[in-house]
Amino acid sequence: MSRRGGIIANIIQNFRNSLSAPKLTTKLVGTDHIGNRYFEKEDDKSHNLRGSRWVEPADGDQWSVPDVPTEWNAWLRGRRKQPPTQEEIDRNYALMMRTIHRAKELEEKEEGSSSSKREEAGASYTSDVNPDEGSSRKKFPTYPEYEITPGDLDKRREEK
């Protein structure tokens, strides 16, 4: 199977494409609540160029990594095709705040109940635990023909 035109034709075509600069349009896709602006360049199949997405931070510092919300991060990395809508961001923020609120309530509830349990049980949960007492576990088996520490077998042979 031979390709149409061959390798030399591909090289010449790529060279011609490199001489004529493509006119890719940069479009502003959106902004977030922090003030970051998100841009996209569409791909150009005729010049064999991929599209790209990037963020310009709100503070204008191009060398620092901007704080990017999760939804926009997924769009930047190409895990989603469409940029997030403001309604989606607001809904996810409300869910996050509800989760944080519930976690705080649970921590407060656990603090109250655990302190009363500790007072009933004593100073610590583990103060009464002794791993050697009443253990149903067996110790690791030892055999006379195998040495535990290197050189033990030789010493035992010399003793005999």
FIFI-177960 format. One record per residue: residue number from 1; residue in one letter; x, y, z of N, C-alpha, C in turn. Coordinates in nm, 3 decimals, decimal comma. Layout:
<recs>
REC     i   aa      n.xx      n.yy      n.zz     ca.xx     ca.yy     ca.zz      c.xx      c.yy      c.zz
REC   NUM    A         X         Y         Z         X         Y         Z         X         Y         Z
...
</recs>
This chain:
<recs>
REC     i   aa      n.xx      n.yy      n.zz     ca.xx     ca.yy     ca.zz      c.xx      c.yy      c.zz
REC     1    M     0,083    -0,117     0,000     0,000     0,000     0,000     0,088     0,124     0,000
REC     2    S     0,075     0,204    -0,096     0,151     0,328    -0,100     0,058     0,445    -0,076
REC     3    R     0,109     0,541    -0,003     0,029     0,659     0,025     0,033     0,751    -0,095
REC     4    R    -0,070     0,826    -0,109    -0,079     0,916    -0,223     0,023     1,028    -0,207
REC     5    G     0,114     1,040    -0,297     0,211     1,147    -0,297     0,342     1,113    -0,230
REC     6    G     0,342     1,025    -0,135     0,464     0,982    -0,071     0,516     1,078     0,033
REC     7    I     0,634     1,046     0,083     0,695     1,121     0,191     0,740     1,259     0,144
REC     8    I     0,797     1,265     0,026     0,848     1,392    -0,026     0,732     1,492    -0,043
REC     9    A     0,619     1,443    -0,092     0,503     1,532    -0,110     0,453     1,584     0,024
REC    10    N     0,455     1,498     0,128     0,415     1,544     0,261     0,509     1,649     0,314
REC    11    I     0,637     1,633     0,291     0,736     1,731     0,338     0,713     1,864     0,269
REC    12    I     0,690     1,860     0,139     0,666     1,984     0,064     0,538     2,051     0,111
REC    13    Q     0,432     1,972     0,131     0,305     2,028     0,178     0,320     2,092     0,316
REC    14    N     0,392     2,026     0,407     0,415     2,082     0,540     0,496     2,211     0,533
REC    15    F     0,593     2,216     0,441     0,673     2,337     0,423     0,586     2,451     0,373
REC    16    R     0,500     2,425     0,275     0,408     2,528     0,223     0,315     2,578     0,334
REC    17    N     0,263     2,484     0,415     0,174     2,524     0,524     0,246     2,610     0,626
REC    18    S     0,374     2,586     0,648     0,448     2,664     0,746     0,476     2,806     0,696
REC    19    L     0,479     2,826     0,564     0,503     2,959     0,510     0,380     3,049     0,524
REC    20    S     0,265     2,993     0,507     0,143     3,074     0,520     0,091     3,058     0,662
REC    21    A     0,100     3,165     0,736     0,058     3,160     0,876    -0,095     3,149     0,883
REC    22    P    -0,144     3,056     0,960    -0,289     3,041     0,971    -0,351     3,156     1,050
REC    23    K    -0,470     3,191     1,014    -0,541     3,297     1,082    -0,638     3,236     1,183
REC    24    L    -0,582     3,187     1,294    -0,666     3,129     1,398    -0,725     3,241     1,482
REC    25    T    -0,852     3,230     1,507    -0,918     3,331     1,587    -0,918     3,289     1,733
REC    26    T    -0,883     3,383     1,817    -0,886     3,360     1,961    -1,017     3,417     2,012
REC    27    K    -1,091     3,335     2,085    -1,219     3,387     2,138    -1,222     3,372     2,290
REC    28    L    -1,280     3,472     2,352    -1,301     3,470     2,496    -1,422     3,382     2,523
REC    29    V    -1,401     3,278     2,602    -1,508     3,183     2,630    -1,587     3,224     2,752
REC    30    G    -1,519     3,275     2,854    -1,590     3,314     2,975    -1,496     3,362     3,083
REC    31    T    -1,556     3,403     3,193    -1,482     3,444     3,312    -1,543     3,374     3,432
REC    32    D    -1,464     3,366     3,539    -1,516     3,304     3,662    -1,533     3,411     3,769
REC    33    H    -1,578     3,369     3,888    -1,605     3,462     3,997    -1,478     3,526     4,053
REC    34    I    -1,363     3,464     4,027    -1,235     3,518     4,075    -1,189     3,632     3,984
REC    35    G    -1,229     3,626     3,857    -1,188     3,727     3,761    -1,097     3,672     3,652
REC    36    N    -1,067     3,542     3,657    -0,986     3,481     3,553    -1,064     3,480     3,422
REC    37    R    -0,992     3,497     3,310    -1,056     3,494     3,178    -1,006     3,372     3,102
REC    38    Y    -1,097     3,303     3,035    -1,067     3,177     2,967    -1,080     3,196     2,816
REC    39    F    -0,976     3,149     2,744    -0,970     3,167     2,600    -0,957     3,032     2,530
REC    40    E    -0,993     3,033     2,400    -0,982     2,912     2,319    -0,946     2,949     2,177
REC    41    K    -0,857     2,869     2,117    -0,828     2,876     1,974    -0,877     2,746     1,914
REC    42    E    -0,954     2,755     1,808    -1,007     2,635     1,743    -0,897     2,573     1,658
REC    43    D    -0,906     2,442     1,637    -0,804     2,375     1,556    -0,823     2,406     1,408
REC    44    D    -0,713     2,393     1,333    -0,713     2,418     1,189    -0,659     2,294     1,121
REC    45    K    -0,748     2,214     1,066    -0,708     2,087     1,005    -0,622     2,109     0,880
REC    46    S    -0,646     2,215     0,805    -0,570     2,237     0,682    -0,424     2,267     0,709
REC    47    H    -0,395     2,329     0,824    -0,256     2,357     0,860    -0,204     2,260     0,965
REC    48    N    -0,283     2,159     0,994    -0,242     2,054     1,087    -0,211     2,110     1,227
REC    49    L    -0,299     2,200     1,275    -0,279     2,262     1,406    -0,392     2,223     1,499
REC    50    R    -0,354     2,190     1,621    -0,453     2,157     1,724    -0,503     2,283     1,790
REC    51    G    -0,623     2,274     1,844    -0,677     2,385     1,919    -0,611     2,393     2,056
REC    52    S    -0,629     2,505     2,122    -0,570     2,520     2,255    -0,664     2,601     2,343
REC    53    R    -0,651     2,580     2,473    -0,730     2,651     2,573    -0,634     2,699     2,680
REC    54    W    -0,660     2,819     2,732    -0,576     2,870     2,837    -0,652     2,971     2,922
REC    55    V    -0,591     3,005     3,034    -0,650     3,099     3,128    -0,555     3,216     3,149
REC    56    E    -0,611     3,336     3,157    -0,535     3,454     3,194    -0,578     3,492     3,335
REC    57    P    -0,485     3,491     3,431    -0,521     3,518     3,571    -0,574     3,659     3,591
REC    58    A    -0,653     3,674     3,695    -0,715     3,802     3,726    -0,612     3,908     3,762
REC    59    D    -0,503     3,867     3,831    -0,402     3,963     3,873    -0,307     4,002     3,761
REC    60    G    -0,314     3,934     3,646    -0,230     3,968     3,532    -0,091     3,908     3,537
REC    61    D    -0,057     3,838     3,643     0,075     3,776     3,656     0,076     3,645     3,578
REC    62    Q     0,144     3,643     3,464     0,145     3,525     3,378     0,234     3,413     3,432
REC    63    W     0,319     3,442     3,530     0,413     3,343     3,580     0,361     3,266     3,701
REC    64    S     0,252     3,312     3,761     0,197     3,241     3,875     0,084     3,149     3,828
REC    65    V     0,061     3,045     3,903    -0,046     2,952     3,871    -0,175     3,009     3,929
REC    66    P    -0,274     3,035     3,844    -0,398     3,095     3,896    -0,484     2,992     3,969
REC    67    D    -0,567     3,042     4,057    -0,664     2,958     4,127    -0,782     2,939     4,033
REC    68    V    -0,803     2,815     3,986    -0,904     2,786     3,886    -1,010     2,695     3,946
REC    69    P    -1,138     2,731     3,934    -1,244     2,642     3,983    -1,243     2,508     3,912
REC    70    T    -1,299     2,407     3,976    -1,295     2,270     3,925    -1,359     2,258     3,787
REC    71    E    -1,472     2,323     3,768    -1,542     2,312     3,639    -1,458     2,369     3,524
REC    72    W    -1,394     2,483     3,551    -1,310     2,542     3,447    -1,183     2,459     3,425
REC    73    N    -1,132     2,398     3,531    -1,014     2,313     3,518    -1,044     2,195     3,426
REC    74    A    -1,162     2,137     3,441    -1,200     2,024     3,356    -1,210     2,069     3,210
REC    75    W    -1,261     2,188     3,186    -1,270     2,239     3,049    -1,131     2,267     2,991
REC    76    L    -1,042     2,325     3,072    -0,907     2,355     3,024    -0,831     2,230     2,984
REC    77    R    -0,849     2,122     3,060    -0,777     1,997     3,033    -0,844     1,912     2,927
REC    78    G    -0,957     1,955     2,876    -1,024     1,882     2,769    -1,110     1,767     2,816
REC    79    R    -1,141     1,759     2,945    -1,227     1,653     2,995    -1,374     1,681     2,967
REC    80    R    -1,404     1,802     2,931    -1,539     1,837     2,890    -1,529     1,927     2,768
REC    81    K    -1,626     1,914     2,678    -1,620     1,990     2,553    -1,673     2,131     2,567
REC    82    Q    -1,782     2,145     2,642    -1,844     2,276     2,658    -1,797     2,342     2,786
REC    83    P    -1,776     2,474     2,784    -1,738     2,542     2,908    -1,854     2,540     3,007
REC    84    P    -1,824     2,550     3,136    -1,930     2,544     3,236    -2,018     2,669     3,232
REC    85    T    -2,144     2,649     3,266    -2,237     2,762     3,275    -2,236     2,817     3,417
REC    86    Q    -2,282     2,939     3,432    -2,285     3,000     3,565    -2,380     2,926     3,658
REC    87    E    -2,490     2,873     3,604    -2,585     2,797     3,686    -2,520     2,671     3,741
REC    88    E    -2,440     2,604     3,658    -2,371     2,483     3,703    -2,271     2,515     3,814
REC    89    I    -2,198     2,623     3,797    -2,099     2,662     3,898    -2,169     2,697     4,029
REC    90    D    -2,281     2,771     4,020    -2,355     2,808     4,141    -2,411     2,685     4,212
REC    91    R    -2,463     2,589     4,135    -2,517     2,466     4,194    -2,408     2,387     4,265
REC    92    N    -2,292     2,372     4,200    -2,181     2,298     4,261    -2,128     2,370     4,385
REC    93    Y    -2,128     2,503     4,383    -2,083     2,579     4,500    -2,178     2,557     4,617
REC    94    A    -2,308     2,558     4,588    -2,408     2,535     4,693    -2,391     2,394     4,752
REC    95    L    -2,366     2,294     4,668    -2,343     2,158     4,718    -2,218     2,151     4,805
REC    96    M    -2,113     2,221     4,763    -1,989     2,221     4,840    -2,010     2,286     4,977
REC    97    M    -2,082     2,397     4,981    -2,106     2,467     5,106    -2,195     2,381     5,198
REC    98    R    -2,292     2,310     5,141    -2,377     2,223     5,221    -2,296     2,109     5,282
REC    99    T    -2,204     2,052     5,203    -2,118     1,945     5,252    -2,028     1,994     5,366
REC   100    I    -1,972     2,112     5,351    -1,886     2,169     5,456    -1,967     2,193     5,582
REC   101    H    -2,088     2,245     5,567    -2,175     2,271     5,683    -2,210     2,140     5,754
REC   102    R    -2,245     2,037     5,678    -2,278     1,908     5,739    -2,158     1,846     5,808
REC   103    A    -2,039     1,863     5,750    -1,918     1,808     5,813    -1,892     1,878     5,947
REC   104    K    -1,911     2,009     5,952    -1,891     2,081     6,078    -1,992     2,035     6,184
REC   105    E    -2,118     2,016     6,141    -2,219     1,968     6,235    -2,182     1,830     6,289
REC   106    L    -2,135     1,743     6,201    -2,096     1,608     6,242    -1,978     1,611     6,337
REC   107    E    -1,880     1,698     6,310    -1,765     1,710     6,400    -1,808     1,757     6,539
REC   108    E    -1,898     1,856     6,542    -1,946     1,906     6,671    -2,022     1,798     6,746
REC   109    K    -2,102     1,722     6,675    -2,178     1,613     6,736    -2,083     1,506     6,790
REC   110    E    -1,981     1,470     6,711    -1,884     1,369     6,754    -1,801     1,418     6,871
REC   111    E    -1,766     1,546     6,874    -1,688     1,599     6,987    -1,767     1,586     7,117
REC   112    G    -1,894     1,619     7,111    -1,977     1,612     7,230    -1,995     1,469     7,278
REC   113    S    -2,022     1,377     7,188    -2,046     1,239     7,229    -1,917     1,167     7,265
REC   114    S    -1,808     1,196     7,195    -1,683     1,126     7,226    -1,623     1,170     7,358
REC   115    S    -1,640     1,297     7,394    -1,585     1,342     7,522    -1,659     1,278     7,639
REC   116    S    -1,792     1,261     7,625    -1,867     1,195     7,733    -1,832     1,047     7,741
REC   117    K    -1,808     0,983     7,628    -1,769     0,841     7,627    -1,631     0,824     7,691
REC   118    R    -1,541     0,918     7,664    -1,407     0,910     7,721    -1,410     0,925     7,871
REC   119    E    -1,496     1,011     7,919    -1,508     1,029     8,063    -1,560     0,902     8,129
REC   120    E    -1,653     0,833     8,061    -1,706     0,708     8,115    -1,601     0,598     8,111
REC   121    A    -1,525     0,589     8,003    -1,430     0,479     7,983    -1,299     0,502     8,056
REC   122    G    -1,261     0,622     8,079    -1,133     0,651     8,141    -1,058     0,754     8,059
REC   123    A    -0,927     0,761     8,076    -0,849     0,864     8,010    -0,832     0,839     7,861
REC   124    S    -0,821     0,714     7,822    -0,790     0,685     7,683    -0,861     0,557     7,640
REC   125    Y    -0,886     0,547     7,512    -0,947     0,427     7,458    -0,850     0,308     7,465
REC   126    T    -0,722     0,336     7,448    -0,624     0,229     7,438    -0,551     0,199     7,568
REC   127    S    -0,590     0,263     7,676    -0,516     0,242     7,800    -0,535     0,100     7,854
REC   128    D    -0,650     0,038     7,829    -0,677    -0,096     7,881    -0,635    -0,207     7,787
REC   129    V    -0,586    -0,172     7,670    -0,554    -0,273     7,569    -0,411    -0,320     7,586
REC   130    N    -0,392    -0,451     7,595    -0,259    -0,511     7,600    -0,256    -0,618     7,491
REC   131    P    -0,173    -0,602     7,391    -0,177    -0,694     7,277    -0,135    -0,836     7,312
REC   132    D    -0,060    -0,857     7,420    -0,012    -0,992     7,451    -0,115    -1,074     7,529
REC   133    E    -0,201    -1,006     7,607    -0,297    -1,078     7,690    -0,415    -1,126     7,607
REC   134    G    -0,451    -1,252     7,627    -0,570    -1,307     7,564    -0,566    -1,309     7,414
REC   135    S    -0,450    -1,307     7,358    -0,440    -1,306     7,214    -0,458    -1,447     7,159
REC   136    S    -0,542    -1,458     7,062    -0,562    -1,589     6,999    -0,464    -1,611     6,885
REC   137    R    -0,381    -1,512     6,861    -0,282    -1,525     6,754    -0,164    -1,608     6,800
REC   138    K    -0,114    -1,688     6,708     0,004    -1,769     6,740     0,128    -1,693     6,694
REC   139    K     0,237    -1,721     6,761     0,362    -1,661     6,720     0,411    -1,728     6,593
REC   140    F     0,499    -1,660     6,525     0,552    -1,714     6,401     0,632    -1,841     6,430
REC   141    P     0,610    -1,947     6,354     0,679    -2,074     6,385     0,829    -2,065     6,358
REC   142    T     0,904    -2,133     6,440     1,049    -2,143     6,419     1,085    -2,289     6,400
REC   143    Y     1,180    -2,314     6,315     1,226    -2,449     6,284     1,376    -2,456     6,308
REC   144    P     1,424    -2,569     6,364     1,567    -2,577     6,397     1,657    -2,574     6,274
REC   145    E     1,606    -2,618     6,158     1,692    -2,621     6,040     1,705    -2,486     5,970
REC   146    Y     1,627    -2,388     6,014     1,635    -2,255     5,953     1,686    -2,156     6,057
REC   147    E     1,773    -2,063     6,014     1,827    -1,966     6,107     1,744    -1,837     6,105
REC   148    I     1,729    -1,777     6,222     1,654    -1,654     6,234     1,745    -1,535     6,203
REC   149    T     1,863    -1,536     6,261     1,963    -1,434     6,232     2,076    -1,499     6,154
REC   150    P     2,132    -1,431     6,057     2,240    -1,491     5,979     2,357    -1,533     6,068
REC   151    G     2,402    -1,656     6,051     2,515    -1,710     6,127     2,473    -1,794     6,246
REC   152    D     2,345    -1,792     6,285     2,297    -1,872     6,398     2,315    -2,021     6,374
REC   153    L     2,287    -2,066     6,255     2,295    -2,208     6,223     2,439    -2,257     6,236
REC   154    D     2,534    -2,176     6,193     2,675    -2,213     6,204     2,717    -2,222     6,350
REC   155    K     2,671    -2,129     6,434     2,705    -2,132     6,577     2,647    -2,256     6,643
REC   156    R     2,523    -2,290     6,606     2,462    -2,409     6,666     2,535    -2,536     6,625
REC   157    R     2,583    -2,542     6,504     2,657    -2,660     6,456     2,789    -2,671     6,530
REC   158    E     2,855    -2,557     6,555     2,982    -2,559     6,627     2,964    -2,604     6,770
REC   159    E     2,850    -2,567     6,831     2,823    -2,604     6,969     2,803    -2,754     6,983
REC   160    K     2,749    -2,817     6,881     2,722    -2,961     6,887     2,846    -3,035     6,871
</recs>
